[in-house]
Amino acid sequence: MGTVQGENPPRIRILVADDESLSALAVIQALKQLGYTPVGPARDGEHAIELAFSQLPDLALLDARMATETDGLDAAKALFGDLMLPVVIISAYTDAHQVSTAAQAGVFGYLVKPVTKDQLGPAIEVAWSRFNHYMAKEVQVEVLRRNLQDRQELERAKWFLVEKHGLDESQAARELRRRARLTGLTLAEVARQ
């Protein structure tokens, strides 16, 4: 999402949730001026979750405390957990408990009200960058997990051949490679068979 000075940012869709309508409208106006496409505003956390599932925005700006059972922090957990949607919290509260709760919810940014356009743009850029970095790490972890699982399956398959067919370890490894070449499958796929 990074932009070069003078370029418009991409038209990403940003969900806005705030139970204070003037605050929500100010954020929506700032988003439009920055070149983003606002979604909402949602009136509370539950409405934010509903809008996120129906509209599939790219990022969410949520008021931390809203006057309903499901507030912005509850919504942030749900949106990130269910949709992998990055969230920036906007709050009038700066106490340590509020900030700590936001961090535990997995938010990617925290802004203090009143929010200006000049604050909003960089906060969105940083949150988007942090989210993309997080996702890249998640992909790396998944690749490593899969590689480890493949290696374990190869070892099991190799020892199956050793025990079942009386091959030594190097012969079993060669047999797995031979079967992979003949079938066009990967070693891991052959091992699973």
C-alpha positions in Angstrom: 0.0 0.0 0.0 3.0 2.3 0.3 2.7 5.4 -1.7 5.2 7.8 -3.4 4.8 11.4 -2.6 2.2 12.9 -4.8 0.5 9.6 -5.7 -3.0 8.7 -4.5 -3.1 5.7 -2.2 -4.9 2.6 -3.6 -8.6 2.6 -3.2 -8.7 0.1 -0.3 -11.9 -0.3 1.6 -11.8 0.7 5.3 -14.6 -0.2 7.7 -15.4 2.6 10.2 -17.2 1.8 13.5 -18.0 4.4 16.1 -21.1 5.0 18.2 -20.5 8.7 18.1 -21.9 9.7 14.7 -19.9 13.0 14.5 -16.7 11.2 15.2 -17.5 8.5 12.6 -18.4 11.1 10.0 -15.2 13.0 10.5 -13.2 9.8 10.0 -15.2 8.9 6.9 -14.6 12.4 5.5 -10.8 12.1 6.2 -10.7 8.7 4.6 -12.3 10.0 1.4 -9.9 12.9 1.3 -7.0 10.5 1.7 -8.4 8.4 -1.3 -9.7 5.4 0.6 -13.2 3.9 0.3 -15.0 4.1 3.6 -17.4 1.3 4.6 -20.0 2.1 7.2 -20.2 3.7 9.7 -21.1 0.8 11.9 -22.9 1.9 15.1 -21.4 -0.7 17.4 -19.1 -3.8 17.5 -21.8 -6.2 16.4 -22.8 -4.1 13.5 -19.1 -3.8 12.5 -18.8 -7.6 12.5 -21.9 -7.8 10.3 -20.6 -5.2 7.9 -17.2 -6.8 7.7 -18.7 -10.2 6.8 -21.0 -8.7 4.2 -18.7 -6.0 2.7 -15.3 -7.6 3.1 -13.2 -4.5 3.7 -9.4 -4.5 3.7 -8.9 -2.8 7.1 -11.1 -1.6 10.0 -11.0 1.6 12.2 -12.9 0.8 15.4 -13.8 2.9 18.4 -12.6 1.0 21.4 -15.5 1.6 23.7 -19.0 1.7 22.3 -22.2 1.7 24.3 -23.2 -1.9 23.6 -22.2 -5.3 24.7 -19.9 -5.9 21.8 -17.4 -3.0 21.7 -14.5 -2.2 19.3 -12.1 -4.5 21.1 -14.4 -7.4 21.0 -15.0 -6.7 17.3 -11.3 -6.4 16.7 -10.7 -9.9 18.1 -13.5 -11.4 15.9 -12.5 -9.6 12.8 -8.9 -10.6 13.0 -9.7 -14.1 14.2 -12.4 -14.9 11.6 -11.5 -12.7 8.6 -7.8 -11.9 9.2 -8.8 -8.2 9.0 -6.3 -5.8 10.4 -7.7 -3.3 12.9 -6.7 0.2 14.1 -8.3 1.2 17.3 -9.5 4.8 17.7 -10.2 5.8 21.3 -10.5 8.7 23.7 -8.9 6.5 26.4 -5.2 6.2 26.9 -5.0 4.4 30.2 -2.6 1.4 30.4 -5.4 -1.1 30.7 -7.2 0.1 27.6 -3.9 0.0 25.5 -3.0 -3.4 26.9 -6.4 -4.8 26.1 -6.0 -3.4 22.5 -2.6 -5.0 22.2 -4.0 -8.4 23.4 -6.8 -8.1 20.8 -4.2 -8.1 18.1 -4.7 -4.6 16.8 -2.2 -3.1 14.4 -2.5 0.5 15.5 -4.0 2.8 18.1 -5.0 6.4 17.7 -6.3 8.9 20.3 -9.4 11.0 19.5 -9.9 13.4 18.0 -8.2 11.9 14.9 -7.0 14.2 12.1 -6.5 13.3 8.5 -2.7 13.9 9.0 -2.7 11.2 11.7 -5.0 8.8 10.0 -3.0 8.4 6.8 0.3 7.4 8.4 -1.6 5.1 10.9 -3.3 3.3 8.1 0.0 2.9 6.2 1.8 1.6 9.3 -1.0 -0.8 10.2 -1.2 -2.1 6.6 2.6 -2.6 6.6 2.6 -4.4 10.0 -0.3 -6.6 8.9 1.5 -7.6 5.6 4.7 -8.3 7.6 2.6 -10.5 10.0 1.0 -12.4 7.2 4.4 -13.0 5.5 5.7 -14.5 8.8 2.5 -16.7 9.1 3.2 -18.0 5.6 6.8 -18.8 6.5 5.7 -20.6 9.6 3.2 -22.7 7.6 5.9 -23.6 5.1 8.3 -24.6 7.8 5.5 -26.6 9.6 4.7 -28.4 6.3 8.4 -29.1 5.6 8.8 -30.6 9.0 5.7 -32.7 8.6 7.0 -33.9 5.2 10.3 -34.9 6.7 8.6 -36.9 9.4 6.5 -38.7 6.8 9.6 -39.5 4.8 11.3 -40.9 7.8 8.2 -43.1 8.6 8.0 -44.3 5.0 11.7 -45.0 4.9 11.5 -47.1 8.2 8.4 -48.8 6.9 10.5 -50.0 3.9 13.4 -51.0 6.1 11.2 -53.1 8.4 8.7 -54.4 5.8 11.1 -55.2 2.9 14.4 -55.7 4.7 16.1 -52.7 3.0 18.8 -50.7 4.7 18.2 -47.0 5.2 20.0 -45.8 2.1 18.3 -48.4 -0.1 14.9 -47.3 1.4 15.7 -43.6 0.6 16.7 -44.6 -3.0 13.5 -46.6 -3.4 11.4 -43.6 -2.3 13.2 -41.3 -4.8 12.8 -43.9 -7.6 9.0 -44.1 -6.9 8.8 -40.3 -6.9 10.6 -40.1 -10.3 8.4 -42.8 -11.8 5.1 -41.4 -10.6 6.0 -37.7 -11.0 5.0 -37.1 -7.4 7.0 -35.4 -4.7 8.9 -37.4 -2.1 6.3 -36.3 0.5 3.4 -37.5 -1.6 5.1 -40.9 -2.2 5.8 -41.2 1.5 2.2 -40.5 2.4 1.1 -43.3 0.0 
